[in-house]
Amino acid sequence: MIENRIVPNINIFSNLSQSFPIDDFSKQGFGLSKLDSQKETSFKDVLSGLVSNLNAEIQKPDQLLQAQMMGNQDVDIHDVVTAIAKADLGVTMAVQMTSKVVTAYNQVMQISI
């Protein structure tokens, strides 16, 4: 039996189904009525959701590395490296977003009335 140890085990459709529910669009179409019917969420809820998703992305490489070290054959070292790169990209984006928000806040505070 030949093992596939070259190609990383990544399922790109698992993230798409969470962020873009295709079933909802097939039921209601691509019109703007879908946007009007969504419930309103607060800025705090959006930020807390982003932080929890970032936290999960940061913890994923540790979990995959631990599974690889325990001898789990389903986890490849390429999966660990890919998860580390995704976590690094997420942290970099969070830092950049934070600096942009702070810069915007400082600019608003400098406006004289």
C-alpha positions as a Markdown table, in Angstrom:
| # | Residue | x | y | z |
|---|---|---|---|---|
| 1 | Met | 0.0 | 0.0 | 0.0 |
| 2 | Ile | 1.3 | 3.5 | -0.9 |
| 3 | Glu | 1.0 | 6.2 | 1.7 |
| 4 | Asn | 0.1 | 9.7 | 0.7 |
| 5 | Arg | 2.7 | 11.6 | 2.8 |
| 6 | Ile | 3.3 | 14.4 | 0.3 |
| 7 | Val | -0.1 | 16.1 | -0.1 |
| 8 | Pro | -1.3 | 17.9 | 3.1 |
| 9 | Asn | -4.7 | 16.8 | 4.4 |
| 10 | Ile | -6.7 | 20.1 | 4.1 |
| 11 | Asn | -10.4 | 20.3 | 3.6 |
| 12 | Ile | -11.1 | 23.7 | 2.1 |
| 13 | Phe | -14.8 | 23.3 | 1.9 |
| 14 | Ser | -15.2 | 23.0 | 5.7 |
| 15 | Asn | -14.4 | 26.7 | 6.2 |
| 16 | Leu | -16.5 | 27.7 | 3.2 |
| 17 | Ser | -19.6 | 26.1 | 4.5 |
| 18 | Gln | -19.3 | 27.9 | 7.8 |
| 19 | Ser | -18.7 | 31.4 | 6.3 |
| 20 | Phe | -20.9 | 31.1 | 3.2 |
| 21 | Pro | -23.9 | 28.9 | 3.6 |
| 22 | Ile | -24.7 | 27.8 | 0.0 |
| 23 | Asp | -28.0 | 26.1 | 1.0 |
| 24 | Asp | -29.5 | 29.4 | 2.1 |
| 25 | Phe | -28.7 | 31.0 | -1.3 |
| 26 | Ser | -30.2 | 28.2 | -3.2 |
| 27 | Lys | -33.4 | 28.6 | -1.3 |
| 28 | Gln | -33.7 | 32.4 | -1.5 |
| 29 | Gly | -31.7 | 33.3 | -4.5 |
| 30 | Phe | -28.9 | 36.0 | -4.7 |
| 31 | Gly | -31.2 | 39.0 | -4.1 |
| 32 | Leu | -30.9 | 41.6 | -1.4 |
| 33 | Ser | -33.9 | 40.2 | 0.5 |
| 34 | Lys | -31.4 | 37.8 | 2.2 |
| 35 | Leu | -29.5 | 40.8 | 3.6 |
| 36 | Asp | -32.6 | 42.6 | 4.9 |
| 37 | Ser | -33.8 | 39.6 | 6.8 |
| 38 | Gln | -30.6 | 39.0 | 8.8 |
| 39 | Lys | -30.7 | 39.8 | 12.5 |
| 40 | Glu | -28.6 | 42.7 | 13.7 |
| 41 | Thr | -25.4 | 41.9 | 15.5 |
| 42 | Ser | -23.5 | 44.3 | 17.7 |
| 43 | Phe | -19.9 | 45.3 | 17.1 |
| 44 | Lys | -19.0 | 43.6 | 20.4 |
| 45 | Asp | -20.4 | 40.3 | 19.1 |
| 46 | Val | -18.5 | 40.5 | 15.9 |
| 47 | Leu | -15.2 | 41.2 | 17.6 |
| 48 | Ser | -15.7 | 38.5 | 20.2 |
| 49 | Gly | -16.5 | 36.0 | 17.4 |
| 50 | Leu | -13.4 | 37.0 | 15.5 |
| 51 | Val | -11.3 | 36.7 | 18.7 |
| 52 | Ser | -12.7 | 33.2 | 19.4 |
| 53 | Asn | -12.0 | 32.1 | 15.8 |
| 54 | Leu | -8.4 | 33.5 | 16.1 |
| 55 | Asn | -7.9 | 31.6 | 19.4 |
| 56 | Ala | -9.1 | 28.4 | 17.8 |
| 57 | Glu | -6.7 | 28.9 | 14.9 |
| 58 | Ile | -3.8 | 29.5 | 17.3 |
| 59 | Gln | -4.5 | 26.4 | 19.3 |
| 60 | Lys | -4.9 | 24.1 | 16.2 |
| 61 | Pro | -1.2 | 23.7 | 15.4 |
| 62 | Asp | -0.5 | 22.6 | 19.0 |
| 63 | Gln | -3.3 | 20.0 | 18.8 |
| 64 | Leu | -2.1 | 18.7 | 15.4 |
| 65 | Leu | 1.5 | 18.6 | 16.6 |
| 66 | Gln | 0.5 | 16.7 | 19.7 |
| 67 | Ala | -1.5 | 14.2 | 17.6 |
| 68 | Gln | 1.5 | 13.8 | 15.2 |
| 69 | Met | 3.9 | 13.1 | 18.1 |
| 70 | Met | 1.5 | 10.6 | 19.7 |
| 71 | Gly | 1.7 | 8.6 | 16.4 |
| 72 | Asn | -1.7 | 9.5 | 14.9 |
| 73 | Gln | -1.3 | 8.4 | 11.2 |
| 74 | Asp | -4.1 | 10.8 | 10.1 |
| 75 | Val | -2.1 | 13.9 | 10.9 |
| 76 | Asp | 0.8 | 14.7 | 8.6 |
| 77 | Ile | 3.6 | 17.1 | 9.4 |
| 78 | His | 2.5 | 19.2 | 6.4 |
| 79 | Asp | -0.8 | 19.7 | 8.2 |
| 80 | Val | 1.0 | 21.0 | 11.2 |
| 81 | Val | 3.1 | 23.4 | 9.1 |
| 82 | Thr | 0.0 | 24.7 | 7.3 |
| 83 | Ala | -1.8 | 25.2 | 10.5 |
| 84 | Ile | 1.2 | 27.2 | 11.9 |
| 85 | Ala | 1.2 | 29.4 | 8.8 |
| 86 | Lys | -2.5 | 30.0 | 9.1 |
| 87 | Ala | -2.2 | 30.9 | 12.8 |
| 88 | Asp | 0.7 | 33.3 | 11.9 |
| 89 | Leu | -1.3 | 34.9 | 9.2 |
| 90 | Gly | -4.3 | 35.3 | 11.6 |
| 91 | Val | -2.2 | 36.9 | 14.3 |
| 92 | Thr | -0.5 | 39.2 | 11.7 |
| 93 | Met | -4.0 | 40.3 | 10.4 |
| 94 | Ala | -5.2 | 40.9 | 14.0 |
| 95 | Val | -2.2 | 43.1 | 14.8 |
| 96 | Gln | -2.7 | 45.1 | 11.6 |
| 97 | Met | -6.4 | 45.5 | 12.3 |
| 98 | Thr | -5.7 | 46.6 | 15.8 |
| 99 | Ser | -3.2 | 49.2 | 14.7 |
| 100 | Lys | -5.7 | 50.5 | 12.0 |
| 101 | Val | -8.5 | 50.8 | 14.6 |
| 102 | Val | -6.2 | 52.7 | 17.0 |
| 103 | Thr | -5.0 | 55.0 | 14.2 |
| 104 | Ala | -8.6 | 55.7 | 13.2 |
| 105 | Tyr | -9.5 | 56.4 | 16.9 |
| 106 | Asn | -6.7 | 58.8 | 17.3 |
| 107 | Gln | -7.7 | 60.6 | 14.1 |
| 108 | Val | -11.3 | 60.9 | 15.3 |
| 109 | Met | -10.1 | 62.2 | 18.7 |
| 110 | Gln | -8.0 | 64.9 | 17.0 |
| 111 | Ile | -11.0 | 66.4 | 15.2 |
| 112 | Ser | -11.8 | 69.8 | 16.8 |
| 113 | Ile | -15.4 | 70.8 | 17.2 |
